[in-house]
Amino acid sequence: MDTVSDIAALRRMLAGLEAERLPGAVSGFTLDMEGEAAPGVTLAHGALHEVQAVRAADLPAATGFALALALRAAAGERARPILWIRQDLADAELGRLDAPGLASLGLDPARLILVRAPDAGAVLRAAGDAVRCPGLGGLVIEPWGEPKALDLTATRRLSLRAASSGVTCFLLHAVARASPGAVATRWQVAPAASAPSALEQAAGAPGHPAFAVTLLRHRGGEGARPVEGGTWNLEWDHETCSFRDIATLPRAVVPVPAGRPAGTAAAGEGGGEVAALRRAG
Amino acid sequence: MPDLAVIDHDPTADAAFLEKIADDCDRWTPLVALDGADGLVLDITGCAHLFGGEPDMRARLLAHLKAHDVGAIAVVAGTPDAARALARAGAGGIVPPGGEAAAVAGLPVARLDVDAEIVTGLSRAGLRTIGDLAARPPTPLAARFGMELLTRLARTLGREDVRIVPRRPLPAAIAERRFPEPIARAEDIEATLGLLADDLALMLEARGAGGRAFEASFFRADGAVRRLTVETARPSRDSRALRRLYRERLDALADPVDPGFGFDLVRLAVLRAEPLTPAQVSLDGRAVEEEEVAALIDRLAVRLGRARVLRFLERDTHDPERASVLVPAADPRVPRLASPHPPARAPALARPLTLFEPPQPVEALAEVPDGPPLRFRWRRVVHEVARAEGPERIAPEWWRDARPDGTPTRDYYRVENREGRRFWLFRAGLYERAGEGWHAGGWRERAGQASVGQASVATGWTEAPRWFLHGLFP
């Protein structure tokens, strides 16, 4: 009997216990991923889910993923509005939300109520009010940076209120950190190279929005199946309102510049290399 | 006279002071109008009995003004013009009904408030008082001095009545509480607002209406007035909700309501009312949910400000900057949340989730001048473009752009960099070339030179195109 397997067994047991006591566990939604690599992970309705961007530059992808999750959560109830609480700094850094862009992702812009909050405290206060309103189809909370106010107590309060009202909440974060937080699931999101259709491939055009997501934490687990730590490359299809698994990155289409080893071509470090544009001539 | 203080005339301060007094005079009647630089006209029709009749009301008004050092002459008369003429002549008092003609008969014609030439003309004709004019047949007067004089005369003599134009719109309903002993504690103020909300709810229910905008006015004993407005997303007459909204509003105030020596009058008015039928609770509880969402919107709008709780208003235009605009959720133009929308129709071409306003300039390098960029630098980070879609050429709306040069046409590209980040870039302006042949290397060369500032004029090429980042895709 080694310690590792003991601990694994204990964790499984705990996960099972938690799942029973988790209020929202009775109803959930899946990502509707196809393919053997990722059988559907079930997310609880009426719980707090956290979406983190790997780096600050990945925040647009994390935003898109959180919105896609919110759409999945509200898939059955089309008429209920979605409330989005955004801190002003996010508007300055990422630009303002745009209705045609929301429609491109599958959300009817008329269903969105946008709340702009001046600081993190106001974001949390507004979220605390909104989460108690059962008429909402979803709640996206987007504070900027790493606010002090957003601690274990705050997230716990949010998730308890979400459980009693049934509003599914998504907490959108710019910073990847393993902070304590009473969240049902925690996702880490980075953009992935899109998988274009044959037509788009021929034209060299990008395809649907694609995300590289990692499930860092899943409270309650999936029974015997370990899903924590799972990584998927997902593509969002706005027409069916579902995710699709894209198994491999179509890296081959990226031409490798001559005179450089293939490994450095992707330049994966830190959102591109910081360098001056070289002027030819 | 060494003690004589000389102060410059400050008309702005005078006007502001008059506005303050006018605000304070709202306590007597909601219909208050400014009259010149130093007068106020109050329409007290139907109000006088609340203060014990016209003589009592006049006395109390004067006493109230005198209490905070404002001297005034007050006249109560049947028409605003008669009262104004008498007050300007320095005579106070009350004109009995129908007695206007006799009261103003002795006043000089200048009190009719007509042009100076007419006054001169009248005095040359030997007509010095209003009484003289009234005794004359009107037709020759009209022929000589115009209809204006006759109208003024009729109004001043009380033969013709005219409504005043109040400086504030007349509220749809008013509830108020007066206090012989001014109140100052926050609890008292809140409790008073609660009572007033109950009163208003009854009034609105009797009319089958609901309020969209409410205004609480706090009249301080020393004449200062503070007003707090609350708007709701839908017509409401729920006194509990209104009370909660006002509690939020009072909490959110940057400068709290200063009671000073206390408020002796608190008034709650419905500024805008709309028909409201009792909500029918549908079987699935939908109506209740809608009410709850509307109440949430109101609460957030009161706490954070109206301009921070927003919804999208879509416009029928191809210009991406104008395609959608965020308006306050209480704006009547946005569709109701509950209305059955047509299913969301995704635009034919993908649009970014976020837009920069204004677009952010980037340094981009393209292989060919009218092709997609090869790489670009945004916020000091160089992005290598792996895939690109475009151009999507979007011309400005020339019919609404008033600038003579106009905004240039934009060529939009949807690009993906090697990490999979997707951007929406555009090149401003058409890349023109003057007749001569063109090749890629040559452009690069010239682009390099253009930055030094030599090439563009010599060869007739336009300068290197400017690129902008307009939005981010998820």
HADDOCK unambig.tbl for C-alpha pairs under 7 A between the chains (distance, minus, plus):
assign (segid A and resid 60 and name CA) (segid B and resid 472 and name CA) 6.62 0.50 0.50
assign (segid A and resid 60 and name CA) (segid B and resid 473 and name CA) 6.61 0.50 0.50
assign (segid A and resid 60 and name CA) (segid B and resid 474 and name CA) 4.84 0.50 0.50
assign (segid A and resid 61 and name CA) (segid B and resid 474 and name CA) 4.16 0.50 0.50
assign (segid A and resid 63 and name CA) (segid B and resid 474 and name CA) 6.77 0.50 0.50
assign (segid A and resid 64 and name CA) (segid B and resid 474 and name CA) 4.77 0.50 0.50
assign (segid A and resid 79 and name CA) (segid B and resid 338 and name CA) 6.58 0.50 0.50
assign (segid A and resid 81 and name CA) (segid B and resid 337 and name CA) 6.92 0.50 0.50
assign (segid A and resid 94 and name CA) (segid B and resid 354 and name CA) 6.49 0.50 0.50
assign (segid A and resid 95 and name CA) (segid B and resid 354 and name CA) 5.16 0.50 0.50
assign (segid A and resid 95 and name CA) (segid B and resid 355 and name CA) 4.80 0.50 0.50
assign (segid A and resid 95 and name CA) (segid B and resid 356 and name CA) 4.24 0.50 0.50
assign (segid A and resid 95 and name CA) (segid B and resid 357 and name CA) 6.73 0.50 0.50
assign (segid A and resid 96 and name CA) (segid B and resid 354 and name CA) 5.11 0.50 0.50
assign (segid A and resid 96 and name CA) (segid B and resid 355 and name CA) 5.30 0.50 0.50
assign (segid A and resid 96 and name CA) (segid B and resid 356 and name CA) 6.36 0.50 0.50
assign (segid A and resid 97 and name CA) (segid B and resid 353 and name CA) 5.85 0.50 0.50
assign (segid A and resid 97 and name CA) (segid B and resid 354 and name CA) 4.42 0.50 0.50
assign (segid A and resid 97 and name CA) (segid B and resid 355 and name CA) 6.35 0.50 0.50
assign (segid A and resid 98 and name CA) (segid B and resid 324 and name CA) 6.57 0.50 0.50
assign (segid A and resid 98 and name CA) (segid B and resid 353 and name CA) 5.71 0.50 0.50
assign (segid A and resid 98 and name CA) (segid B and resid 354 and name CA) 5.45 0.50 0.50
assign (segid A and resid 98 and name CA) (segid B and resid 355 and name CA) 6.19 0.50 0.50
assign (segid A and resid 99 and name CA) (segid B and resid 312 and name CA) 6.59 0.50 0.50
assign (segid A and resid 99 and name CA) (segid B and resid 324 and name CA) 5.69 0.50 0.50
assign (segid A and resid 100 and name CA) (segid B and resid 347 and name CA) 6.55 0.50 0.50
assign (segid A and resid 100 and name CA) (segid B and resid 351 and name CA) 5.86 0.50 0.50
assign (segid A and resid 101 and name CA) (segid B and resid 351 and name CA) 4.55 0.50 0.50
assign (segid A and resid 101 and name CA) (segid B and resid 352 and name CA) 4.67 0.50 0.50
assign (segid A and resid 101 and name CA) (segid B and resid 353 and name CA) 4.11 0.50 0.50
assign (segid A and resid 101 and name CA) (segid B and resid 354 and name CA) 6.98 0.50 0.50
assign (segid A and resid 102 and name CA) (segid B and resid 353 and name CA) 5.84 0.50 0.50
assign (segid A and resid 103 and name CA) (segid B and resid 344 and name CA) 6.35 0.50 0.50
assign (segid A and resid 103 and name CA) (segid B and resid 345 and name CA) 6.49 0.50 0.50
assign (segid A and resid 103 and name CA) (segid B and resid 346 and name CA) 4.84 0.50 0.50
assign (segid A and resid 103 and name CA) (segid B and resid 347 and name CA) 6.83 0.50 0.50
assign (segid A and resid 104 and name CA) (segid B and resid 346 and name CA) 4.81 0.50 0.50
assign (segid A and resid 104 and name CA) (segid B and resid 347 and name CA) 6.07 0.50 0.50
assign (segid A and resid 104 and name CA) (segid B and resid 350 and name CA) 5.66 0.50 0.50
assign (segid A and resid 104 and name CA) (segid B and resid 351 and name CA) 6.11 0.50 0.50
assign (segid A and resid 106 and name CA) (segid B and resid 344 and name CA) 6.57 0.50 0.50
assign (segid A and resid 106 and name CA) (segid B and resid 346 and name CA) 6.49 0.50 0.50
assign (segid A and resid 107 and name CA) (segid B and resid 344 and name CA) 6.40 0.50 0.50
assign (segid A and resid 108 and name CA) (segid B and resid 344 and name CA) 4.51 0.50 0.50
assign (segid A and resid 109 and name CA) (segid B and resid 312 and name CA) 6.25 0.50 0.50
assign (segid A and resid 110 and name CA) (segid B and resid 312 and name CA) 6.23 0.50 0.50
assign (segid A and resid 111 and name CA) (segid B and resid 337 and name CA) 6.49 0.50 0.50
assign (segid A and resid 112 and name CA) (segid B and resid 311 and name CA) 6.44 0.50 0.50
assign (segid A and resid 113 and name CA) (segid B and resid 310 and name CA) 5.88 0.50 0.50
assign (segid A and resid 113 and name CA) (segid B and resid 311 and name CA) 5.14 0.50 0.50
assign (segid A and resid 114 and name CA) (segid B and resid 309 and name CA) 5.84 0.50 0.50
assign (segid A and resid 114 and name CA) (segid B and resid 310 and name CA) 4.97 0.50 0.50
assign (segid A and resid 114 and name CA) (segid B and resid 311 and name CA) 6.00 0.50 0.50
assign (segid A and resid 115 and name CA) (segid B and resid 308 and name CA) 5.57 0.50 0.50
assign (segid A and resid 115 and name CA) (segid B and resid 309 and name CA) 4.50 0.50 0.50
assign (segid A and resid 115 and name CA) (segid B and resid 310 and name CA) 6.10 0.50 0.50
assign (segid A and resid 116 and name CA) (segid B and resid 308 and name CA) 4.90 0.50 0.50
assign (segid A and resid 116 and name CA) (segid B and resid 309 and name CA) 6.46 0.50 0.50
assign (segid A and resid 117 and name CA) (segid B and resid 308 and name CA) 6.96 0.50 0.50
assign (segid A and resid 126 and name CA) (segid B and resid 300 and name CA) 6.76 0.50 0.50
assign (segid A and resid 130 and name CA) (segid B and resid 296 and name CA) 6.74 0.50 0.50
assign (segid A and resid 133 and name CA) (segid B and resid 292 and name CA) 6.41 0.50 0.50
assign (segid A and resid 133 and name CA) (segid B and resid 293 and name CA) 6.66 0.50 0.50
assign (segid A and resid 134 and name CA) (segid B and resid 289 and name CA) 6.71 0.50 0.50
assign (segid A and resid 135 and name CA) (segid B and resid 289 and name CA) 4.35 0.50 0.50
assign (segid A and resid 135 and name CA) (segid B and resid 290 and name CA) 6.28 0.50 0.50
assign (segid A and resid 135 and name CA) (segid B and resid 292 and name CA) 6.29 0.50 0.50
assign (segid A and resid 135 and name CA) (segid B and resid 293 and name CA) 5.71 0.50 0.50
assign (segid A and resid 136 and name CA) (segid B and resid 293 and name CA) 6.86 0.50 0.50
assign (segid A and resid 191 and name CA) (segid B and resid 419 and name CA) 6.92 0.50 0.50
assign (segid A and resid 191 and name CA) (segid B and resid 420 and name CA) 5.30 0.50 0.50
assign (segid A and resid 191 and name CA) (segid B and resid 421 and name CA) 5.76 0.50 0.50
assign (segid A and resid 192 and name CA) (segid B and resid 419 and name CA) 6.55 0.50 0.50
assign (segid A and resid 192 and name CA) (segid B and resid 420 and name CA) 4.62 0.50 0.50
assign (segid A and resid 193 and name CA) (segid B and resid 419 and name CA) 6.39 0.50 0.50
assign (segid A and resid 193 and name CA) (segid B and resid 420 and name CA) 3.93 0.50 0.50
assign (segid A and resid 194 and name CA) (segid B and resid 420 and name CA) 6.59 0.50 0.50
assign (segid A and resid 204 and name CA) (segid B and resid 387 and name CA) 5.32 0.50 0.50
assign (segid A and resid 204 and name CA) (segid B and resid 388 and name CA) 6.09 0.50 0.50
assign (segid A and resid 204 and name CA) (segid B and resid 389 and name CA) 6.93 0.50 0.50
assign (segid A and resid 205 and name CA) (segid B and resid 387 and name CA) 5.25 0.50 0.50
assign (segid A and resid 205 and name CA) (segid B and resid 388 and name CA) 4.85 0.50 0.50
assign (segid A and resid 205 and name CA) (segid B and resid 389 and name CA) 4.58 0.50 0.50
assign (segid A and resid 206 and name CA) (segid B and resid 387 and name CA) 5.63 0.50 0.50
assign (segid A and resid 206 and name CA) (segid B and resid 388 and name CA) 6.31 0.50 0.50
assign (segid A and resid 206 and name CA) (segid B and resid 389 and name CA) 6.79 0.50 0.50
assign (segid A and resid 206 and name CA) (segid B and resid 415 and name CA) 6.82 0.50 0.50
assign (segid A and resid 206 and name CA) (segid B and resid 416 and name CA) 6.22 0.50 0.50
assign (segid A and resid 209 and name CA) (segid B and resid 474 and name CA) 6.01 0.50 0.50
assign (segid A and resid 254 and name CA) (segid B and resid 386 and name CA) 6.04 0.50 0.50
assign (segid A and resid 266 and name CA) (segid B and resid 418 and name CA) 5.98 0.50 0.50
assign (segid A and resid 268 and name CA) (segid B and resid 419 and name CA) 6.59 0.50 0.50
assign (segid A and resid 272 and name CA) (segid B and resid 381 and name CA) 6.08 0.50 0.50
assign (segid A and resid 272 and name CA) (segid B and resid 382 and name CA) 5.77 0.50 0.50
assign (segid A and resid 272 and name CA) (segid B and resid 383 and name CA) 5.75 0.50 0.50
assign (segid A and resid 273 and name CA) (segid B and resid 381 and name CA) 6.26 0.50 0.50
assign (segid A and resid 273 and name CA) (segid B and resid 382 and name CA) 5.94 0.50 0.50
assign (segid A and resid 274 and name CA) (segid B and resid 380 and name CA) 6.44 0.50 0.50
assign (segid A and resid 274 and name CA) (segid B and resid 381 and name CA) 5.05 0.50 0.50
assign (segid A and resid 274 and name CA) (segid B and resid 382 and name CA) 6.03 0.50 0.50
assign (segid A and resid 275 and name CA) (segid B and resid 382 and name CA) 6.56 0.50 0.50
assign (segid A and resid 279 and name CA) (segid B and resid 448 and name CA) 6.06 0.50 0.50
assign (segid A and resid 280 and name CA) (segid B and resid 444 and name CA) 6.16 0.50 0.50
assign (segid A and resid 280 and name CA) (segid B and resid 445 and name CA) 6.41 0.50 0.50
assign (segid A and resid 280 and name CA) (segid B and resid 448 and name CA) 6.47 0.50 0.50
assign (segid A and resid 281 and name CA) (segid B and resid 444 and name CA) 6.71 0.50 0.50
assign (segid A and resid 281 and name CA) (segid B and resid 445 and name CA) 4.76 0.50 0.50
assign (segid A and resid 281 and name CA) (segid B and resid 448 and name CA) 6.10 0.50 0.50
